[in-house]
Amino acid sequence: MAIAVLFVICALSLGATAVVGLLGIGQLALAGADSLERDGLARGVLAPRWSLTDSAGAAHASPPAAPLQLIMFADHSLRSFPSVVAGLRALRESCGQEDLTIVIVTRGPGHAAERVLPELGLAGIPVLHGSPRLYARYNVRVMPFAVLVGRDGTVRASSLVNHDWQLVKLREVAAIPLETGELAGRRAW
C-alpha cells in the first residue's frame, strides 16, 4: 500500500512538472520581440471583412469606401501613448476623410475610449465595439496596434505603434504599390 501511494505521488509530481514545463515553453514562444513581429497581418494579405456600428448608430465597414483605412486597435489606454495620439491627430489633419478614414476598434465595449478621445483631441474618430474574435482574426494581441487596409481589402501595412513617427512610416509604406510576390500568398479571412 505504501509503495502504491509513493508511486501515485511520484506520478503526480512528474505530471505537474511536465505541465509547468509546457506552460513555460508556451510563455517563451509568446513573449519577446520575435513573437511581436508575427503579430498583425502581412502586407498584401486580404484583411477580414467586417461591418460595425459606432455608438451614434453610424455604420463602418472594412474594406473601406475611401482609398485607405487606418484601423487602430486600442482603448482608453491610448492616453498612455501621447506620441501615438499626436500621430493620429497629424494624420487626420494631413489626410482628408476622402483619402484616409480612421477608426478605433476596442476589444469589447468602448465606452471608456469614447469618453477619453475628446480629451485627447481625437473627437470625431469613430469608436467601434469590437470583440476578442475580431482581434484574433487580425492577429492582434497588444495595443495600440495599427492596420492600414486599402479599398480592395488588402492589408497595406500593420504594426504595433508606440510613437507618432511609426504611424507616419506606416502611412508611407501603405502608399508603396504592392508587388506580385506580396499578392501571391493572399488569403481571404
VENLIN-V505316 format. One line per field, one symbol per residue. phi: phi as a letter, one per 20 degrees, with the letter a starting at -180 (. if undefined). A space follows every 10 residues. Layout:
phi->???
This chain:
phi->.fffffffff ffffffffff fffffffffe dnfffffefn dfgneffgeb bcdefenfec ccfeffgbce deebbffgff cgffgfffff fffedfgfeb ddcddefagd fffffeggfe ndgnffddfe bgffgffeld dccfcdcdde genefeabaf ccbfffffff ffffffffeg ffefefbee
